[in-house]
Amino acid sequence: MGHRRRRCKRRLLRVARYLFRWFTGTLVEDSVVEDGELSTVCYRPEGLDQLLQQTKFTRRELQILYRGFKNECPSGVVDEETFKLIYSQFFPQGDSSTYAHFLFEAFDTHKNGTVSFEDFVTGLSIILRGSVTEKLNWAFNLYDLNKDGFITKEEMTDIMSSIYDMMGTCTYPCMQNDAPKEHVDNFFQKMDKNKDGVVTIEEFLESCQKDENIMQSMHLFDNVI
Amino acid sequence: MAAGVAAWLPFARAAAIGWMPVANCPMPIAPRDHTKRHDELIILNVSGRRFQTWRTTLDRYPDTLLGSSEKQFFYDEETKEYFFDRDPDSFRSILNFYRTGKLHYPRYECISAYDEELTFFGIIPEIIGDCCYEEYKDRKRENAERLQDDQDDNKDCKLPNMTYRETMWRAFENPHTSTMALVFYYVTGFFIAISVLTNVIETVPCGATPSQKDMPCGERYTVAFFCMDTACVLIFTIEYLMRLFAAPSRYQFMRSVMSIIDVVAIFPYYIGLVMTDNEDVSGAFVTLRVFRVFRIFKFSRHSQGLRILGYTLKSCASELGFLLFSLTMAIIIFATVMFYAEKGSSSTKFTSIPASFWYTIVTMTTLGYGDMVPKTIAGKIFGSICSLSGVLVIALPVPVIVSNFSRIYHQNQRADKRRAQKVQKARLARIRIAQAGSSCTGFLQSKRNDLLNDLLELTGSDDEELLLSKSMSLLESQHHHLLHCLEKTTAHEFMDEQLYEQNCLETTVQSYTSRSPSLSSQDTPIGTCCTRRVKRSSPLPNSSMPLQPSHQHGPLQELSALRIQCGDKLPPTTSRSSLNMKTDEVGLFNCKGGQITTAIISIPTPHSATPDGDGLHGPPQRRPPPPPTGPAAASISTTASSTVFKVSAL
């Protein structure tokens, strides 16, 4: 009973306050919106020296990377939307948002919905300066969407479809609907040694190391920075 | 590519590692960064003010002065800086463009000076960001109008060889061109005034004679007024007929507002002449006289302000409409309320809702005649609410109309919105053209280039100047390499829309596969990427002769050729026989004087008997069977072609 009375009183008070403000003409102040995400978050990365220790880049390279990063994201962190936007600029013909999403998940090691410069640079350090095993590990991590250590056919199909989406529709030969699926079957045939329907990290590493093309392509982007 | 995004290209390339394990084919080689050097600071000295920036910042836009090698012309060896003798204030916004990718237009800047700076530095103004683009365009339009007005003022010299009719029309439209026209202008003005005045005085009661009571002058001096009226109408009729004769487009003239006013002004008189003393229609005749007041609108030819007012009202039609609508709504509401409020009181004037309309209108416009007043308390309360709201409702649209009028009055504006829309489309088109390199068409074009380079390498030519790929900036080549990797991963290739549609048409025909422009021949319908690498070493199949220009017209309906000239032109005759592309005969080709033609030729399906018959010499390794003569479905630009040859000639 007291509960209801309290609620009634609160409501009456609010109405009275509103009427009072209306009569006296005070402008209603915009209720201070407690925004969960403030637009002017400023995030500073760890010091240059720490990053030098953590990654395999030189000082100069880190400087160049940070300048580009900060230019595009002045707040110091990338959120998923910006990430997708940036990535889509490179693939004008297709839809790269799904693959960008997977990439974002792979880079966002702290799982907080944003990619800070440290995440960014740590990821890049593995890809560009890591050993082949590390690179393959990173790729495995990318494919393993739920990070449980196994790549299932569904996960692989998702990844494959997202890659094929990036091509768009105007391709030669015409994009068939089951092209990703075929590719996934090929992949599993190659990688899944014990035919149990999932690919573990060991199977993955083993198969990749046997494939010459893959090993060669791992070094393709070494001089990107 | 946008400036900031260029900085992310290394990341996008690194992320491509995700495709590697799933790809079935070997990846293409990455472009080498020969000019790899540490990013250095460049000093730009603009009239003494030094700006500094990174070299890579300027390299983002290679088709501008600062981004290309053109800036070398301004390099000063002693001071090791680039000196530009230009305005340093405008240079700020130009340099910011490189830094942020957005070009802004500073409002204090003169539009023509800014345009000059942009032209000097090779930046197209359409890139101006949306935040500043409106302002820029407005100022530009104003400037253009100013120039136009200046030009118009100089146009009043009489052109020779004008027909009599044209002279007359010009005299009517621009009275200050000749004395005769001026005289005519004033005479008509005078008569309009006289006519209006007589209409007014007609109704004034003249002095009362002892015999009759007061009567209006019109009835007293009927003959005089009739003569005056006749004279005016005569003048107006003559004027109208003369204008009609002189008008360049009579139909257009008859539809114009002014001519309608003229007609309405003189018609009642003639109707009055025709209808004599018929008592029945004399009532109607009197009503027609009201239209004589339209003569006053004829003044608008003489007054600029009146025309502008008319134009304002026309352009504010929506605001006026809103005013009217809201007033009507309010009137109905309040009239209803007042009627029911006053229903109870006796001997009330509010006899019905329409009767209350009058009260509501008078109250809302704050006139308050007082002929109808509410007597009940409820009626008075609602009456006061009515008058308060009336002030509000009327006050709201009025400032809009006022500001409109002032704007038009100051600018003497025409309807520019249509022109602005056209400009918008042109702007987008220009931006698209300028950024063509970053779009996929640029990638496809570069693929063709790449193939040519492969051919060049095959010929063993080691002339540095023939490495045509360097025409592309490093950034672009890296981006294209990335797209190439994606193609390899998915075993599909990018295509532009035209060819894609062709492709789809052909796959329905199902007799063979069409070819993408950049592929060397493939035997399988679904080309595996690997064949490309393999085919590199083998003689290029399908290397039919390049077609001489004479053969290109004729049976061929579409030929899109990419010509890259290296050095002087090779006479076409030599290109035919000796250029059957076999590896052992490669040395025959003298690249120095070569004209490389990559032709993507679509040969129409039904007509050509065989491809050979079209003048292709030499055995093409693969000849697709002539397609069934389905409906040719020849679209305008692309025929429903069946055969797309890749003919490469060296």
Interface residues (C-beta under 8 A of the other chain):
Chain A: R60 I64 L65 R67 G68 F69 N71 E72 I86 Y87 Q89 F90 F91 P92 Q93 Y99 F102 L103 A106 F120 L124 I127 L128 K135 L136 W138 A139 L142 Y143 I159 M160 I163 Y164 M166 M167 G168 T169 C170 T171 Y172 P173 C174 M175 A179 H183 N186 F187 F204 C208 N213 I214 Q216 S217 M218 L220 F221 N223 V224 I225
Chain B: M1 A2 A3 G4 V5 A7 W8 L9 P10 F11 A12 R13 A14 A15 A16 I17 G18 W19 M20 P21 V22 A23 N24 C25 P26 M27 I29 A30 R32 D33 H38 D39 W54 R99 S438 S439 C440 H479 L482 L483 C485 L486 E487 T489 T490 A491 H492 E493 F494 M495 D496 E497 L499 Y500 N503 C504 T507 T513 S516 L519 P525 I526 G527
